[in-house]
Amino acid sequence: MSNDPYVDYSQLLSHLLTEEGDLNDGVVSFLYHLFPGDLFVRAMSLLDSRDMFIYLFDDSRNACKHSESTETEPDRDFVASSSPSRGSENKLVKKSLEQDQKNHIPETTKTRAQQATGERKLDTDRDLNGVANTGISRETSQKKCNVSSGIQGKNMVDALYDDDPAQRIVNRLVIKQNNDQTPPVCVDLNRWFCSCEEFNTQFLQNIIKPTNTDPPDQTTLYSRAVQDLNTDHVPQRSDRFAQLPHNPADHVQHYFRHEMAMCPHLLAFAILLQTSARVLSYFTDTNMTVYLITVHNLDEWLNLHLNVVD
């Protein structure tokens, strides 16, 4: 199978734009017929929906990863006295602080360390609520510190296409649902996974449940989901579409069999992040329908994940 002709999806999708920077109608029409059903149309609709968010974690700002209140002894005493469990810590602290403000507790009833902690906790909660509900703005993510290094000092689009593993940017891909009561859709492009029901249904039917008609090289769960290409025997592919992380020293490329399980969410993010920086820039800068948001603070980054899970 590895010697069979293959379609370089990354190359095809990177030609979505003309030399003038507009959508190429001819390529769009071809891609519509390349993907099954209306999958490509639904993916393009997502790219225009303004519901797609790419969160980037700038870990170069080590000094800003932890808030000061998590590292001082008075803070730990204050948290321990106001919260019986770590899971409800922020809610109880915030409630206590707001109640104190309503009752106008005098200055002398609190220690200076506790007051400083309360102000930092309340400010942190407001920031984290912004991440959970509306997405933090660039200004919000920058206010934690005034360092100009990291993603802040270079183009975020180029950072996402940096081939150097040491410079690879940690990202979180989220799609907001129209219904506020419905949790957002989370996509892990590096592992070709989506939290939507459509992807999981396809994965269950086409990969988890084996059939008697499976090819001989797809008898295990792994082989049904992943195609391994030994570059010692076949030419290395430049296609990044549905490519899984691999160690170049192993001389093996791994590709998820996307024809077995693919949803519009995965396809939309693959168009953004597995084609070219020019395509990503079109939707984030020119069309401005996809949002890039940089997070510098580790507490905010972890809270983003917790709120997505909730």
Phi, psi and omega in degrees: 000327182293339180270356181288154174300146182225160178264127176274090184296322180299317180294318179296313182291334178289346177266019176299334184252146174280176177297333180278353178092015177256164177296135180273107185298323180295316179292321178300317179295320179295316181294330177300321180275342181287321182266150185293146175056222180257026185301315182293321178297318180293324177293318179294326177296321176297320181295338178259001189277345186064024179250005184258130183233133174245108179268131180245135177258115179270092183278007178285343181264071185300326183292343184253007183291323183244138174288152185298330186290346180270002186235003181252145183298318178300326180296317181295323177294319182295317180294318181297325182280343184249357183215121179282344182219151181292328183295327183257015187301306186296320183296315182291320179297315181296317180298318180296319181293318180294322178294321178297321180293322179295322183274358179053056179296132183297161181300325188284348183278351179234151173284159179298323179295321180293320179296316179298320178297316181298318180295320180292321180297316182295319178295320179295319180298319179297318179297315183292324176297325177296323178295317185290323191263317187232358184083134182283147178275168178298324180294321180296318182288341181270344190286347182291330178202165187246046178261138185260010181273180177076209182301327181302330184268001178215169183292127182294327179297313179295325180297324180289340180253016177287123183279349180284117181303329181291336181258006184295136185266128175288130182225162178226124185254122186226141174238121181284138178272152179294326179272121182296338180278349181265130180296151180293159177271131180250135182238133173244094187291326181295335179247007179050062181225144174222146183276359184285159182292325182299313180295314183294327176294315178296319180297319180293314185286322189261341185238311183294314182270108180287155177235164180287349182263007179297140175300157182301331182273010181231048184272341179254164179300317180297315182291333177286333183264329189232140173252124178260132179242116178277111184286356172284340183244337179230153180298144178292138181268145176267353182294127179258354184292124180060023178278135179266157179302142179210159177264115181304333180292340180279347180059033178226128175259141181243130177232132174286140179283082187295340177291344179273329182204111178204135179241168180297333179294315178295317180296318181297314180289330176294323176299322182285317194246356181234027179237274180208157178297332180295319178293316178299318180296327180298315184279335181266326184252313183281302180282331178054046178247355176237137188252130172257123183232124180265131177246125182257341187257130184295324179299317179294321180296315178293322179294326176301315179295319181295319180290327176294319179294318181297000000 
